[in-house]
Amino acid sequence: MSGSKKPTRGLGRGLSALMSDVAPVENIRTADNETTERSIPIEKIYPNSDQPRRTFDDQAMADLTASIAEKGVIQPLIVRRKPGPKGEFEIVAGERRWRASQQAKLHEVPAIIRDFSDLEVLEVAIIENIQRSDLNAIDEAAGYKQLMEKFGRTQDEMGKALGKSRSHIANAVRLLTLPPVVQSLLEQGKLSAGHARTLVSHPNAESLAIEIVKKGLSVREAEKLAKTNKSETKRAKKPKSVAKDADTVQVESELSAQLGMKVSVNHAAGRENGQLVLNYKDLEQLDDLLRLLSGG
């Protein structure tokens, strides 16, 4: 038995290498790693529970269903054998085609069986979806997050493998911190990723998102709205100074004259307690105060 280890598939190899229909020369074909296309009964195929894509555009699915009904499934699914009953398979890539084939009432679909581990299945599914132009920003961000958490990938590694900048990955993942309502608007296509980025960490993100959609604001207009709203919120939260009554002002004046330094009396409204603040201008004045307080 050779001591060399079988090379592990990784994100850096890219989608084409992970999903190649032609096995590398050094690999030995086995019954569980078939590279030829075959037809599989559609009821024997199950979706991947870790599929990063959670939303499927109704119109796009309708178009795909019509195409499959007319011309069949042109690109085969990639599947792996499911643990349990013999003859059942789990989708690695091609869930949209599988769903559309069901709607088109097909009984079988073309597929290629590959021998992938659980981590490889998730990695391929995420990469395939991320590289699709119709993937919404939230599903894309969730895919990046899964790769980082389950595969230990850095943003830099993912950027190089997927042809994205590190800042693109970082900005995408930050969208997952938005309130659920804002994320839902993104998934529905009512907000763009550019709009959503202006609302990240904003205290009024939800209400602003609804306003942006309602008014049909551009990204630049959304940026201006978010900035103005944040400034107004800060001003509104700034505590207002309460005018002191004449008695309190008199006490401050008398104490200031006796001690030779500025004195502030801050009495808690409606309560018996408060603060007496003494302001000294230098260390010599502080020493005088300490001697006075100690009876020296």
Secondary structure, 3 states (H helix, E strand, C coil): CCCCCCCCCCHHHHHHHHCCCCCCCCCCCCCCCCCCCEEEEHHHEECCCCCCCCCCCHHHHHHHHHHHHHHCCCCCEEEEECCCCCCCEEEEECHHHHHHHHHCCCCEEEEEECCCCHHHHHHHHHHHHHCCCCCCHHHHHHHHHHHHHHHCCCHHHHHHHHCCCHHHHHHHHHHHHCCHHHHHHHHCCCCCHHHHHCCCCCCCHHHHHHHHHHHCCCHHHHHHHHHHHHHHHHHHHCCCCCCCCHHHHHHHHHHHHHHCCEEEEEECCCCCCEEEEEECCCHHHHHHHHHHHHCC
